[in-house]
Amino acid sequence: MYQVDKRGFYGKFGGAYIPEILQRAVTELQETYSVVLESDSFRQEFHRLLRDYAGRPSPLYPAGRLSEQYGCRIYLKREDLNHTGSHKINNVLGQILLAQRMGKKRIIAETGAGQHGVATATVCALMNMTCVVYMGKTDVERQYTNVQKMKLLGATVVPVISGNMTLKDATNDAIRDWCCNPQDTYYVIGSTMGPHPYPDLVARLQSVISEEIKWQLLEKEGRDYPDYLMACIGGGSNAAGTIFNYLDDRRVRIVLAEAGGKGIATGLSAATIHLGRPGIIHGAHTMVMQNEDGQIEEPYSLSAGLDYPGIGPMHAHLAETKRIEVIAVNDDEAVEAAFELTRLEGIIPALESAHALGALSKVSFRPDDIVVLTVSGRGDKDLETYIKWGKN
């Protein structure tokens, strides 16, 4: 009951609300993606690249000192150890392989924290594809290192100066580009948002995360399921990958952490599931932060990757049906959780992942509970933010 239906909906959420000029491109993708993903040739090449290029499987690490701190048995799914430093490489490898099979020559992408942009630029370099990445000017400034990586890899990085110059606005400009170049351009969306089939496409490509969790837990614990799955959620790609193969397993409680910003009652937040209402954003009907007139509210988060006023339609449906519990974690709570993991385990997490870590203190665990928490990216890109916070 939690997977997309033939019309592209998860319950009442999803669909493809797009301008007419994109109808042909989106229809072509809808008719192609599942056939390609299920073909033997695609599967073989995709899994070869995941293994030999991205470095999968990513480790499932038993975090002993963190477990002592929270009185349970915590495993960290180490997506931060993938090539390019996050889970984003899984999706990008799959989508650009798909784009090649569709005859596309030019790749565009949006990025917030820069990890999706870096992954896209990396795979475009590998596969000799033209790459253009749209990034809000605010994020260009706070994610300087990732911008330089993208340029070094041969991508054109376009700073976006509309709105509050973050992820939402980068997505707007990427869609405008796609509208102008639908024939030769493939838009690699980085999260489980956008018009159908993107939410399902991204979730399926990221599902390798939960596939690995199953057999890794079986090896370590003698059972293939945890008591809790935890991940951060913005648009929802790493969360989707973490939970995809456990959605129908009611033995597993799913706890996701969204960006509370300075607090959900302050007007400076990106906690869409707490604050949003049904609406349409970037081609999908989902939960959206909006005012009474239906105008999108500007989100806020210290984390560039969670600073988005919407949520993937799959996650909107999971929240409405109570399959997931969503906790808002504020900036200060996330940063302190990042410092804690660094001190206890010698792992510096991305600021996005730190939100999932910040949710640990908000859940009551039993000593024998097995908790799997996905560290979606590494904190190299956020060191300046952490250093400034530490000085304060």
For each residue, the residues with C-beta under 8 A, 3 or more apart:
1: 248 321
2: 10 247 248 314 317 318 321 323
3: 10 200 247
4: 8 9 10 14 196 197 199 200 314
5: 8 9 10
6:
7: 14 15 196
8: 4 5 14 15 16 30 195 196 197 200
9: 4 5 12 13 14 15 196 313
10: 2 3 4 5 13 14 199 313 314 316 317 318
11: 317 320 321
12: 9 278 285 317 320
13: 9 10 278 284 285 286 287 313 314 316 317 320
14: 4 7 8 9 10 196 199 284 285 286 313 314 317
15: 7 8 9 195 196 284 285 313
16: 8 26 30 195 196 283 284
17: 195 280 283 284 285
18: 22 23 26 195 283
19: 22 23 179
20: 23
21: 179 182
22: 18 19 25 26 175 178 179 182 195
23: 18 19 20 26 27
24: 27 28 182
25: 22 28 29 178 182
26: 16 18 22 23 29 30 195 196
27: 23 24 30 31
28: 24 25 31 32 102
29: 25 26 32 33 102 197 201
30: 8 16 26 27 33 196 197
31: 27 28 35
32: 28 29 35 36 98 101 102
33: 29 30 36 37 98 197 201
34: 37 38 197
35: 31 32 38 39
36: 32 33 39 42 97 98 101
37: 33 34 42 43 94 98 201 204 205
38: 34 35 42 43
39: 35 36 42 43
40: 43 44
41: 44 45
42: 36 37 38 39 45 46 97 98 101
43: 37 38 39 40 46 47
44: 40 41 47 48
45: 41 42 48 49 97
46: 42 43 49 50 93 94 97
47: 43 44 50 51
48: 44 45 51 52
49: 45 46 52 53 54 93 97
50: 46 47 53 54 56 90 93 208
51: 47 48 54 55 56
52: 48 49
53: 49 50 83 93 126
54: 49 50 51 82 83 84 89 90 93
55: 51 58 81 82 83
56: 50 51 82 90 208 212
57: 212 216
58: 55 77 78 79 81 82 209 212
59: 77 78 81
60: 75 76 77 78 212 213 216 217 220 372
61: 75 76 77 78
62: 67 73 74 75 220
63: 66 67 74 75 76 344 345
64: 67 68
65: 68 69 344 345
66: 63 69 70 74 76 340 341 344 345 360
67: 62 63 64 70 71 72 73 74
68: 64 65 71
69: 65 66 340 344
70: 66 67 74 360 361 365 371
71: 67 68 365 366 367
72: 67 365 366 367 368 369 370 371
73: 62 67 368 369 370 371
74: 62 63 66 67 70 360 371 372 373
75: 60 61 62 63 217 220 226 370 371 372 373
76: 60 61 63 66 345 347 372 373 374 375
77: 58 59 60 61 209 212 213 242 372 373 374 375
78: 58 59 60 61 81 375
79: 58 82 86 87 209 238 374 375 376 377
80: 85 86 347 349 350 353 375 376 377 378 379
81: 55 58 59 78 378
82: 54 55 56 58 79 85 86 87 89 90
83: 53 54 55 89 122
84: 54 88 89 115 118 119 122
85: 80 82 115 118 350 377 378 380 381
86: 79 80 82 89 115 119 238 350 376 377 378
87: 79 82 90 91 206 209 237 238 241 374 376 377
88: 84 91 92 115 116 118 119 120 190 237 377
89: 54 82 83 84 86 92 93 119 122 123
90: 50 54 56 82 87 93 94 205 206 208 209 241
91: 87 88 94 95 116 119 188 190 202 205 206 237
92: 88 89 95 96 109 116 119 120 122 123 188 190
93: 46 49 50 53 54 89 90 96 97 123 205
94: 37 46 90 91 97 98 201 205
95: 91 92 98 99 186 188 189 201 202 205
96: 92 93 99 100 107 120 123 124 127 129 186 188
97: 36 42 45 46 49 93 94 100 101
98: 32 33 36 37 42 94 95 101 102 186 201
99: 95 96 102 104 107 129 186 188
100: 96 97 103 104 127 129
101: 32 36 42 97 98
102: 28 29 32 98 99 186
103: 100
104: 99 100 107 184 185 186
105: 129 130 184
106: 129 130 132 181 184 185 186
107: 96 99 104 120 124 129 130 131 132 185 186 188
108: 131 132 133 134 174 177 178 181 185 186 187 188
109: 92 116 117 120 131 132 133 134 174 187 188 189 190
110: 116 117 133 134 135 167 170 171 173 174 189 190
111: 114 115 116 117 118 120 133 134 135 139 146 167 170 190
112: 116 135 136 139 166 167 170 234 304 305 306 307 308
113: 116 139 143 146 303 304 305 350 351 352 377 381
114: 111 117 118 135 139 143 145 146 147 149 150 304 381
115: 84 85 86 88 111 118 119 146 305 350 377 381
116: 88 91 92 109 110 111 112 113 119 120 188 190 191
117: 109 110 111 114 120 121 133 135 146 150 155 157
118: 84 85 88 111 114 115 121 122 146 149 150 153
119: 84 86 88 89 91 92 115 116 122 123 190
120: 88 92 96 107 109 111 116 117 123 124 131 133 155 188 190
121: 117 118 124 125 131 133 149 150 153 154 155
122: 83 84 89 92 118 119 125 126 153
123: 89 92 93 96 119 120 126 127 129
124: 96 107 120 121 127 128 129 130 131 153 154 155
125: 121 122 128 131 153 154
126: 53 122 123
127: 96 100 123 124
128: 124 125
129: 96 99 100 105 106 107 123 124
130: 105 106 107 124
131: 107 108 109 120 121 124 125 153 154 155 156
132: 106 107 108 109 155 156 158 177
133: 108 109 110 111 117 120 121 150 155 156 157 158
134: 108 109 110 111 158 160 170 171 173 174 177
135: 110 111 112 114 117 139 140 143 147 157 158 159 160 170
136: 112 139 140 159 160 163 164 165 166 167 168 169 170
137: 140 141 159 160 161 165
138: 141 142 164 165 166 304
139: 111 112 113 114 135 136 142 143 165 166 167 170 304 307
140: 135 136 137 143 144 147 157 159
141: 137 138 144
142: 138 139 304 384 385
143: 113 114 135 139 140 146 147 304 381
144: 140 141 147 148 384
145: 114 148 149 380 381
146: 111 113 114 115 117 118 143 149 150 381
147: 114 135 140 143 144 150 151 157
148: 144 145 151 152
149: 114 118 121 145 146 152 153
150: 114 117 118 121 133 146 147 153 155 157
151: 147 148 154 155 157
152: 148 149
153: 118 121 122 124 125 131 149 150
154: 121 124 125 131 151
155: 117 120 121 124 131 132 133 150 151
156: 131 132 133
157: 117 133 135 140 147 150 151
158: 132 133 134 135 173
159: 135 136 137 140 165
160: 134 135 136 137 163 165 169 170 172 173
161: 137 165
162: 165 169 172 173
163: 136 160 166 168 169 172 298
164: 136 138 168 169 298 299
165: 136 137 138 139 159 160 161 162 169
166: 112 136 138 139 163 169 170 299 304 307 308
167: 110 111 112 136 139 170 171 234 304 305 307 308
168: 136 163 164 171 172 281 296 298 299 307 308 309 310
169: 136 160 162 163 164 165 166 172 173
170: 110 111 112 134 135 136 139 160 166 167 173 174
171: 110 134 167 168 174 175 282
172: 160 162 163 168 169 175 176 282
173: 110 134 158 160 162 169 170 176 177
174: 108 109 110 134 170 171 177 178 187
175: 22 171 172 178 179 187 282 283
176: 172 173 179 180
177: 108 132 134 173 174 180 181 185 187
178: 22 25 108 174 175 181 182 185 187
179: 19 21 22 175 176 182
180: 176 177
181: 106 108 177 178 184 185
182: 21 22 24 25 178 179 185
183:
184: 104 105 106 181
185: 104 106 107 108 177 178 181 182
186: 95 96 98 99 102 104 106 107 108
187: 108 109 174 175 177 178
188: 91 92 95 96 99 107 108 109 116 120
189: 95 109 110 193 194 198 202
190: 88 91 92 109 110 111 116 119 120 202 235 237
191: 116 194 202 234 235 236 237 312
192: 198 199 202 203 235 236 237 240 312 313 314 315
193: 189 198 199 235 236 281 282 284 286 308 310 311 312 313
194: 189 191 198 199 282 283 284
195: 8 15 16 17 18 22 26 198 282 283 284
196: 4 7 8 9 14 15 16 26 30 199 200 284
197: 4 8 29 30 33 34 200 201
198: 189 192 193 194 195 201 202 283
199: 4 10 14 192 193 194 196 202 203 284 312 313 314
200: 3 4 8 196 197 203 204 314
201: 29 33 37 94 95 98 197 198 204 205
202: 91 95 189 190 191 192 198 199 205 206 237 240
203: 192 199 200 206 207 237 240 241 244 312 314
204: 37 200 201 207 244
205: 37 90 91 93 94 95 201 202 208
206: 87 90 91 202 203 209 237 238 240 241 244
207: 203 204 210 211 240 241 244 245
208: 50 56 90 205 211 212 241
209: 58 77 79 87 90 206 212 213 238 241 242 244 374
210: 207 213 214 241 242 243 244 245 246
211: 207 208 214 215 245
212: 56 57 58 60 77 208 209 215 216
213: 60 77 209 210 216 217 226 229 242 245 372
214: 210 211 217 218 224 225 245
215: 211 212 218 219 224
216: 57 60 212 213 219 220
217: 60 75 213 214 220 221 223 224 225 226 370 372
218: 214 215 221 222 223 224
219: 215 216
220: 60 62 75 216 217
221: 217 218 370
222: 218
223: 217 218
224: 214 215 217 218
225: 214 217 246 249 251 252
226: 75 213 217 229 252 370 371 372
227: 251 252 253 369 370 371
228: 252 253 254 255 363 365 369 370 371 372
229: 213 226 242 243 246 252 253 254 255 372 373 374
230: 242 254 255 256 257 356 359 360 371 372 373 374
231: 238 239 242 243 256 257 356 373 374 376
232: 238 239 256 257 258 259 306 352 353 354 355 356 374 376
233: 236 238 239 256 257 258 273 306 311 315 326
234: 112 167 191 258 259 270 303 305 306 307 308 311 352
235: 190 191 192 193 308 310 311 312
236: 191 192 193 233 239 240 311 312 314 315
237: 87 88 91 190 191 192 202 203 206 240 241 312
238: 79 86 87 206 209 231 232 233 241 242 352 374 376
239: 231 232 233 236 242 243 256 315 374
240: 192 202 203 206 207 236 237 243 244 312 314 315
241: 87 90 203 206 207 208 209 210 237 238 244 374
242: 77 209 210 213 229 230 231 238 239 372 374
243: 210 229 231 239 240 246 247 254 324
244: 203 204 206 207 209 210 240 241 247
245: 207 210 211 213 214
246: 210 225 229 243 249 252 254
247: 2 3 243 244 318 323
248: 1 2
249: 225 246 252
250:
251: 225 227
252: 225 226 227 228 229 246 249
253: 227 228 229 325
254: 228 229 230 243 246 318 323 324 325
255: 228 229 230 324 325 326 327 359 363
256: 230 231 232 233 239 315 324 325 326 327 356 359
257: 230 231 232 233 326 327 328 329 355 356 358 359
258: 232 233 234 270 271 272 273 274 306 311 326 327 328 329 355
259: 232 234 269 270 271 299 301 302 303 306 307 328 329 331 334 355
260: 263 264 269 270 271 274 328 329 330 331 333
261: 264 266 268 269 270 271 299 300 301 302 330 331
262: 266 268 269 300 330 331
263: 260 266 268 269 330
264: 260 261 269 271 274 275 328
265:
266: 261 262 263 269
267:
268: 261 262 263 300
269: 259 260 261 262 263 264 266 274 275 299 300 301 328
270: 234 258 259 260 261 289 299 300 301 306 307 308 309
271: 258 259 260 261 264 274 275 328
272: 258 275 276 287 288 289 299 308 309 310 311
273: 233 258 276 287 311 315 316 319 326
274: 258 260 264 269 271 326 328
275: 264 269 271 272 289 297
276: 272 273 279 287 288 289 290 309 310 311
277: 287 288 290
278: 12 13 285 286 287 288 316
279: 276 285 286 287 288 290 294 296
280: 17 283 284 285 286 288
281: 168 193 284 286 288 296 309 310
282: 171 172 175 193 194 195 310
283: 16 17 18 175 194 195 198 280
284: 13 14 15 16 17 193 194 195 196 199 280 281 310 312 313
285: 12 13 14 15 17 278 279 280 313
286: 13 14 193 278 279 280 281 310 311 312 313 316
287: 13 272 273 276 277 278 279 310 311 316 319
288: 272 276 277 278 279 280 281 296 309 310
289: 270 272 275 276 296 297 299 309 310
290: 276 277 279 294 295 296 297 309
291: 294 295 297
292:
293:
294: 279 290 291
295: 290 291
296: 168 279 281 288 289 290 309
297: 275 289 290 291 309
298: 163 164 168 309
299: 164 166 168 259 261 269 270 272 289 307 308 309
300: 261 262 268 269 270 307
301: 259 261 269 270 304 306 307 331
302: 259 261 331 334 335 351 385
303: 113 234 259 306 307 331 334 351 352 354 355
304: 112 113 114 138 139 142 143 166 167 301 307 351
305: 112 113 115 167 234 350 351 352 377
306: 112 232 233 234 258 259 270 301 303 352 355
307: 112 139 166 167 168 234 259 270 299 300 301 303 304
308: 112 166 167 168 193 234 235 270 272 299 311
309: 168 270 272 276 281 288 289 290 296 297 298 299
310: 168 193 235 272 276 281 282 284 286 287 288 289
311: 193 233 234 235 236 258 272 273 276 286 287 308 315 316 319
312: 191 192 193 199 203 235 236 237 240 284 286 315 316
313: 9 10 13 14 15 192 193 199 284 285 286 316 317
314: 2 4 10 13 14 192 199 200 203 236 240 317 318
315: 192 233 236 239 240 256 273 311 312 318 319 324
316: 10 13 273 278 286 287 311 312 313 319 320
317: 2 10 11 12 13 14 313 314 320 321
318: 2 10 247 254 314 315 321 323 324
319: 273 287 311 315 316 322 323 324 326
320: 11 12 13 316 317
321: 1 2 11 317 318
322: 319
323: 2 247 254 318 319
324: 243 254 255 256 315 318 319
325: 253 254 255 256
326: 233 255 256 257 258 273 274 319
327: 255 256 257 258 359 362 363
328: 257 258 259 260 264 269 271 274
329: 257 258 259 260 333 334 337 355 356 358 359 362
330: 260 261 262 263 333 334 358
331: 259 260 261 262 301 302 303 334 335
332: 335 336
333: 260 329 330 336 337 358 361
334: 259 302 303 329 330 331 337 338 351 354 355 357 358
335: 302 331 332 338 339 351 354 385 386 389
336: 332 333 339 340 358
337: 329 333 334 340 341 354 355 357 358 360 361
338: 334 335 341 342 348 349 351 353 354 357 379 382 386
339: 335 336 342 343 386 390
340: 66 69 336 337 343 344 357
341: 66 337 338 344 345 347 348 349 354 357
342: 338 339 345 346 347 348 349 379
343: 339 340
344: 63 65 66 69 340 341
345: 63 65 66 76 341 342
346: 342
347: 76 80 341 342 375
348: 338 341 342 378 379 380 383 386
349: 80 338 341 342 353 354 357 375 377 378 379
350: 80 85 86 113 115 305 353 354 375 376 377 378 379 381 382
351: 113 302 303 304 305 334 335 338 354 355 379 382 385 386
352: 113 232 234 238 303 305 306 355 376 377
353: 80 232 338 349 350 356 357 374 375 376 377 379
354: 232 303 334 335 337 338 341 349 350 351 357 358 379
355: 232 257 258 259 303 306 329 334 337 351 352 358 359
356: 230 231 232 256 257 329 353 359 360 373 374 375 376
357: 334 337 338 340 341 349 353 354 360 373
358: 257 329 330 333 334 336 337 354 355 361 362
359: 230 255 256 257 327 329 355 356 362 363
360: 66 70 74 230 337 356 357 363 371 373
361: 70 333 337 358
362: 327 329 358 359
363: 228 255 327 359 360
364:
365: 70 71 72 228 369 371
366: 71 72 369
367: 71 72
368: 72 73
369: 72 73 227 228 365 366
370: 72 73 75 217 221 226 227 228
371: 70 72 73 74 75 226 227 228 230 360 365
372: 60 74 75 76 77 213 217 226 228 229 230 242
373: 74 75 76 77 229 230 231 356 357 360
374: 76 77 79 87 209 229 230 231 232 238 239 241 242 353 356
375: 76 77 78 79 80 347 349 350 353 356 378
376: 79 80 86 87 231 232 238 350 352 353 356
377: 79 80 85 86 87 88 113 115 305 349 350 352 353 381
378: 80 81 85 86 348 349 350 375 381
379: 80 338 342 348 349 350 351 353 354 382 383 386
380: 85 145 348 383
381: 85 113 114 115 143 145 146 350 377 378
382: 338 350 351 379 385 386
383: 348 379 380 386 387
384: 142 144 387 388
385: 142 302 335 351 382 388 389
386: 335 338 339 348 351 379 382 383 389 390
387: 383 384 390 391
388: 384 385 391 392
389: 335 385 386 392
390: 339 386 387
391: 387 388
392: 388 389
